[in-house]
Amino acid sequence: DGADPFLTVRLNVICHRELAAQGSDIGQKLRDLPWLQEVGVTVVKDWFARQGLTEFTPIQVSEMPGNLIVDAIKRGEAVAYTVCDWVDKELERGDLVELWDKPEAGVYYPVVERQSPASDAFIHWLRQTAAAT
């Protein structure tokens, strides 16, 4: 049953506290700081459009594999619109901060091209794992 989401997450603009301290105007900060997004997507442009902030679209948006983005944020290299749940501990400690005051919800759905006992077992495992977190 792949039509039901298996994970709901909170998304927001996140960066290292030292990057967040640069500048005081949020619009200028959002535009001037370097941004990261996954290869082949338009997450940053789409986020700015949803917020009505197209005039502040960032000067620099770099692409990298998604699994490397959180590490780069933790090192203070850039800003990213990403899953807050992946960096809860760092946010609680204050190492990372949310730059925007309006987080959004994200939903993950399993997509299966051809249903099989193996795919059913995998989706079952995904749901159990997501429920346990």
Salt bridges, closest charged atoms under 4 A:
ASP1 OD2 - ARG127 NH2 3.93
ASP32 OD1 - ARG31 NE 3.12
GLU77 OE2 - ARG75 NE 2.64
GLU90 OE2 - LYS74 NZ 2.95
ASP95 OD1 - ARG17 NH1 2.92
ASP95 OD2 - ARG93 NE 2.81
GLU98 OE1 - ARG10 NH1 2.83
GLU104 OE1 - ARG50 NH2 2.71
